[in-house]
Amino acid sequence: MSQQAIENLTLDLEELKQLAEGAKRNRVQQMLSIDIRKLETDLLYQKELLAAKEKEQSTGESSKPPAPVPGDVKRYRIELKEYAWDQSDKFIKIFVTVNEVQQVPEESVNVEFTSNSFNLLVSNLNNKDYVFTVNHLLHEIDPAKSYRKVKSDMVAIYLAKVQPTKWAHMTLTAKRLQDMKDERMSKNTKDTAEDPSSGLMKIMQQLYDSGDPETKRMINKAWHESQNKKTELKNAPFSE
């Protein structure tokens, strides 16, 4: 059974790699890359399982099966959304919380970098695959100099800046939302006089309905910040 699984996984992996080589769109490349990493992890497990079985047959010694879940067991994919970030002159530093990530092997935590995006994949953590993708970075990065570190319950991702420019936002999406908000607030029209937020909310709703995960993540963040600010103003004491 393990030998058959290895053969099937090998064929699947070869075909996926061929598809990845011909893919042109960045999002498609990232999706295929995630599936390739997943199959590679499953293939490694099946090979270890087969080696353990052959050793038991030849020596009569019973060995414990390897820890990862077999390739034919379904794993759930979870898209991570929350992160924090900071920067220096050379790097954008991103911190993604992944509980117990330090328990998986180093090779199960992978980050694929392009000049304007990155994709984090944590494979087979408690029978789950964790994915975190950011597209349309504000400025270009150097994929060759970018890297990641696994910490306790966290993955730190270091994006190497091509230019030592200070980033006002993480992505072009975040910048576009801020620009629209500033532009809307600066217009003194009848609509904004009656309801300053109505036009902006319509635009944000349209972007959310048609946006990718990063766009939706930024809109949700902007919405919560707006609501918190309204609450603070409502609860603020009147000054005499």
C-alpha positions, 0 to 999 in steps of 0.5 A: 500500500505504501509503495502504491501511494509513493508511485501515485504521489510521485506522478501527481507531484511531477504533473503539478510541477509541469503545471507550475512551470507553465503558469503565468499568473502570480496567484496561480503559481502560489496556489500550485506551489502550496500543493507541491509543498504539501505533496512533497511532505506526504511523499516524504512520509510515505517513503519513511513509512515504507522504510520502517516497514521493510526494516521490520520485515528484514530484522523482525524489529518493530519500529514506530511509524513517522509522526506526519499524517499519511498522504491519503488522510485529509488535512484542513487548510487554514488561511491565516489573516492576522499579522503585525509588522515593523521595519528597518532600513534593510527589512520589512519584518512580519510576525505571523502567529501560528500556535505550536509551529515550533513543533513541526520540522523546519522543512515544513515551514516554507515561504515563497518570495517574489519581487512583490509578494510572499506566501507562507505555508506551514504543512501538517501542523496538528493535521492542518496546513496553514497558509498566509499570502500577501500580494501587491507589496508596496515596494519591490523586495529582493527574494534572494535576500528574504528569509524566515525564522521559526519562533515559539508560536510564531513565524517571523518573515524578513522581506529584504528591501531593494531600496532603503525607503520607509514603507508607509503601508505594507501593500498597494491595497492598503495605500489605495484605501488610505488615499481614497479615504483622504480624498473623500474626507477632503471633498466638501460636497453635499453628500459628505456634508450630510453623511461624511462616511456614506460614500467611503463605505460604498467604495469599501463595500465594492472593494470587499465584494470583489477583492482578494484576501489581502484586500478584505483583510485591510478593509476589515482592519480599517472598519474596526479602527473606524468603529473604535475611533467613533467609540472613543469620541462618543465616550470622551468628556466635553471640555469646558 
